[in-house]
Amino acid sequence: MTDIDRTVVVLGATGQQGGSVAAALRADGWVVRAVVRDPSGHRARSLSASGVETVRGDLGDPESLRAAFADAHGVFSVQPNSGQADAGVTDEDEVRFGTAVADIAERCGVAHLVYSSAVTAGSTTGVDHLDTKSRIEAHVRDLDIASTIIRPATFMELLVTPEIGLDRGHLSFLMRPDQAMQFIAVRDIGRIVAAVFGSPESYAGRTMEIAGDALTGNALAGHLTRAAGRPISYSRLPTTLSAQDEVLSKLEALVDDGRLAGNADLDALRTEFPFLLCFDRWLAGPGAGLLDEALRSTDTGTQPAVPLRAGRLGGPARVADDAGRRFIRVPGAEQ
């Protein structure tokens, strides 16, 4: 194959998902071209040092996307959203960006488009920055381009962010202590996408909900306790918080009805992708440093932060508690 046959353009490569995709594609021998706003920035320079080609581009600039997609075999598409801290985009911006990427990929003759959506897509949730994903998915399916849609579960990384409370021996999240929710390691998203690009005949036309583990709140506490070497307890976020915030209330309802909890077939996924990490293996491997950082947090607050914004499942929304002292991250806001 020529470099053109082996070139995949990655959007969001300076973020979590795009970065994992770029790394996995490079490991599989692909030529990776990352679209970045500022090639001189720290993250862009780190990509270049790892062997990734970086090109200047912007989701709001179709000409820059056309130049970036020229002669590429594939495009990995992920967009910022209004639930992402400091993203500076509206819901309509996200839809416009996502549909434009797909349109330009089709017009440029890209052979395979992989779009990263949300686990709740396919239904109306009432959370605007989740429902944007269904609109982009529908547009992608209407195009004359081979496409694969992935719907990642909530990121495991979300559970060990600094200042979330692990330093005080407690974790609060969206599900009840006895209720299971699915999670995935960000690294595994990249590996799945690389496998998809490597076998287009197997994955073109598919919509795939992806996860690596399903855990109740109590199970999370047990895994974290063993990994941390100290007791970690678990409770659902206080009802006073959901009463104060409509989005949080809707997210909890989506967990309760199963749409945000996730419905991936884990046994089938592990057969198809044997590298998928369960939570305890992730804690002992890629998550070890993150857990250590969370346990060493210097936060002195005593009240859980109020999650005000959420956008892309698995990504962080940073929000302050009512004292303005600290931040947590909730499912839904990062690329």
N, C-alpha and C positions, 0 to 999 in steps of 0.2 A: 504493500500500500504506500501511496505518497503521503506527504505531510497533510495535504488537503483532505485526503480520505480519513486521516486520523486526527483532525482538528475539531475540538469542541469548544464553543464559546460559552463561558460561564458568567452569568450575571450574579451580582451579590457576592463576589468572591472574597471581598474583605469582611463579610459577615460570617455567621456560624454555618449555615447550610451551604452557601456557595463555597466557602473555604474548605469544607469537608469534601465537597464534590470535586473541587480542583485538585486536592491532595490525592483522592482516590483515583481519579482519571490519570494523573501523572504516574501513580504507582502501577497502573495497568498499561502504561506505554503510550497514552494519548498525548497529542500536542494540545495544550490548554491555552486558550486566549481569554483573558479576563478583561471585562469592560469595567473601567474604574473612572471616577470623576477626576482624580488627581494622581497621575502616575508617579509623582514625586512624594506622595504621602508615605507615612511609615508602613502601613499595611500593604500598600501597593509595592513598595520596595521589597518587603519580605516575600511577597509572591514572586517577584522577579528573581530574587535570590534562590528560590526553590525551583526555578526552571519554567515558571509560568510567563507567557508573553502577556504584557499589560498594554492595553490600548485605551486612549482617552475616549470616553463616551458618556452619554446621559440618557436616561429613559425618556426624558422630554424632548430629545433631539433625534428625530427619525433618521436624519442623514448620518449621524455618528453611529447609529445601530446598523444601518445598511453597510457602512464601511467595515464595521466590526464583523458582521456576518458573512462578508464576501468569501466565497470558496470554502466555507466551513461545512463539515459533515453534520454536526449537531449543535443544538443550543439548549442550555439549561436555564430555565426561566423562573425567577423568584423576585417578588417585588416588595418594596417597603409598604407599610400600611399605616393607617391613622392611629392604630393602637400602639405603635412603636414609639418609644420615648424619643423625642427630638427628630422624628422622621420628617415632619413638615409637609405631609401629604394628606389629601382628603380621600374619602372613599372613592369618589369619582376619578381622582388621580390614579389610584391603584388600578381600577378597571381599565382606564385609558392606557396606562403603561402595559398592563398584562396583555390586552388585546393587540396593542401596537407591536409588541415583541413577536407575537404569534403571526400577525399579518406580514411583518417584514421578513421573518424567517421563511414563510411560504414564498414570498416574492423573490427572495434571494436563492431559492432552490435548495434550502437546507433539507437534508434527508430525514432528520429525526429531531423532534422537539420534545423535551421533557419539562413539564410544568409542575412545580411544587405548590400544592393547594392546601387544604385544611381538612382535618378529620371530620368536621361538621358539614362539609360541602355536600350538595345534593338535597338539602332541606333548607327551609326558611327558619332561621334561628331567632330572628328579632334583634340580633347583634349585627349592626351594619357592616362592621369591618371583618366579620366572618362571612356574611352573605355575599360580599364582593367575590369570593372565590368561586361560588357557583356560577356567577355571571361570566367570569373568565373561562371557566371550564366549558361552559356551553359554547362560547365563541371558538375555543380551540377545536372542539369536536366538529364544528361546521366547516372547517378549513380543509383544503386538499393537501394535507401534510401528514406524514406518519407521526403520531404523537403518543406519548405515555403520560398519564397524570398520576402523581403520587400524592398521598394524603398522610403525612407523618403524624404520629401520635405526639403527645406532649413530651418535650425534651427531658431526659434524665437530668441534664445540667441545671434545669430549673429548680431542682430540689436541694441543691447544695450551693446556692448563691450566697455570697457574703451578706451578713446582716439579716438573714431570713429567720434567725432565732436558734440555729444549731449550737451557737456558742453558749447559749443559756439552757441547752439540753431539751429543746422542744422544736417540733415542726408543725405548722398549721398549713393545711391545703384545702382543696375544694371538695374532696370526697369524705364521706363518713368513715370512721375508723374500720368498719367491717365491709366497706364498699370497695370493689376493685376498679382500678383505672389503669389504662395502658400507657406505656412510656417507651421511648426509643432514645438510644445514644446518638448524638449528632454525627459522630464518626460513621455510624452504620447507615445513615441517610446517604452519605457520599458513596459508600461502598455499594449500596443498592443501585444508585443512579449509574455508577460505572458499569455494573452488571447489565443494566438496562441498555446502555449505549453499546455494550459489547455483544448483545444478542437481540438486535432489533426485530428479527423475525418472531421472537418469543414474546416481545413486550409491546410492540406497536398496537395501538388501539385499546390498550388496557388502562383501567383505573384501579390503582392499588392502594388500599389502606395498609400502612406499614407501622409495625411496632416490634419491640424486642422483649417486652415483659408486661405482665399485668400484676398489679400489687394493690392490696388494701392499705389503708393508712396504718393499721397495726403491723402489717408485714414490712412496710417502709421503716417504721420505728425499729423493728427487730434487726433489719439489715444495717441500718445506720448505727445502732447501738454496738453491734459486733465490729463494724468497720472503725468506729470512732474509739472503741475501748472505754466508753463511758455511756451512761444511760441517756437515751434520746426518746422522749415521749411524743405522742401524736394526738392531735385533735383537729376537727374541722374548724375552719375559720369561724369566729364568733358570729352568732346570728345578728348581733347589733351592727356588724359591718355590712352584711348583705341588705339589711333594712335601710341603711344609709345610701346604698349605691345600687342603681338599677342594673348596671352591667354585671356587677358581681352576682347579683341575685339571679340574673339570667344564666350566667356561667354555671352556677351551682345547679340550676334546674336542668341544664344540658348534661351535666354529669349524671344527675339522678335519672334522666330518661335514656341514658346510654349513648347519646350522640357525641358528647365530649369525653365520656369515659373510654370510648373506642370499642370497635367491634372487629378488629383484625383477627384473622385465623392464624394464631401464633404457631400452631403445629405445622401448618402448611408453609408459613413463612420460614420457619427454621429449617425445613427440608429444602426449600428453594435457596435460602441464603444461610448456610451453616455458620457463618461468622457472626450472626446477630448476638449481641451481648445481653444477658440478663442483668438485673440491677446489681447483684452481688459481685459479678465478674467485672462490671463497669466500675464499681467502687474500688475494686482491687487493682484496676488498671487505669484507663484514661481519667476516671473520676477521682483518683486518689489525691491529686494535688488540689483539686477544687474543694474536696471535702476538708482537707487540712486548712485551707484558707478560710472556709466558712466557720470552722471550729475556733479559729484564732481571731474572729471578728472582734473589733474593739467597741462595738456598739453598746451603749449603756441604757437604751430605751427599754421600757417594760411593757409597752402595749404593742400588739401586732399592727403592722402597717395596713392602711386601707387601700386595697387594690382598685384603683379608679379606672384604669384603661387596660384593654386586652385586645390583641389583634390576630397574630398568627400563632397557631397552637405550638407550644413549645418555646416560644420566644419571650423575652422579658419586657414587661412594662415597669418602669421605675416610678414608684409613687411614694410620697412621704406620709408618715402618720400625722395625726392631728397636732402633734407637737412639732412637726417639721424636722424631726431628728434623724430618721432613718428610712431606708427604702427596702422594698421587697420586689420580687418579680413574679408575675402571674402568667398563666398560659395565654399566649396569644399575641406577642408583639414583636418578634424579631425575625429577620430573614433567615 
